[in-house]
């Protein structure tokens, strides 16, 4: 469910308190990509990251 914020004119993607991070190094990019790939596994939605289908 999306919700409106006093700061946002439209619907928001992130919760308050989350701030963008500049992906200026390969290490930072790899960390974020790995988080996206393995998060469904950590949440026990799937057993393997390859099983999680994005749209």
N, C-alpha and C positions, 0 to 999 in steps of 0.2 A: 504494500500500500504506500502510495506516495503522500506526502503531506506538504502543506505550504508553510513557509517561514516568513517572518516579518521582513527579513532582509531580501528574500527572493521574490521576484515578480511572478515567476512561473514555478512549476514544480521542481523540486530539488532531487538530485541523484545521491548526494551525500548527507550524512547527519551533521548537525552543528558540532564543531570541535575538530572536524577533519580538515586538514590543510593540504594543499597540493605540494608535491615534492618534485623538484627539478631532477629529471633523469639525465644527469650530465656525465655519468660514468657507466661503463659496461657492467660493472658490479651492481650498481643500483638497478639497472634495467633487468639483469638476470634475477635479482632478488624479487622484483615485482612480478616477472613472468612466472617464476617458480611458485610464488604465492598464489597466483591465479590458477595455475595448473593443479596444485596439490591441495588447495583449500577444500574442494568437494570431497577429497579423500579424508582429510582431517575431520571434516564434519560428518563423516560416515554416510555420505549420500551415495557414494560409489566405492568399489574396492580398488579400482585403477583409474588414474586420471584420463586414460583413453576412453573410458566408458561414459564420461560426462559429456553430453552433447549440448553444445551451445547453439541456440536458435537454429 
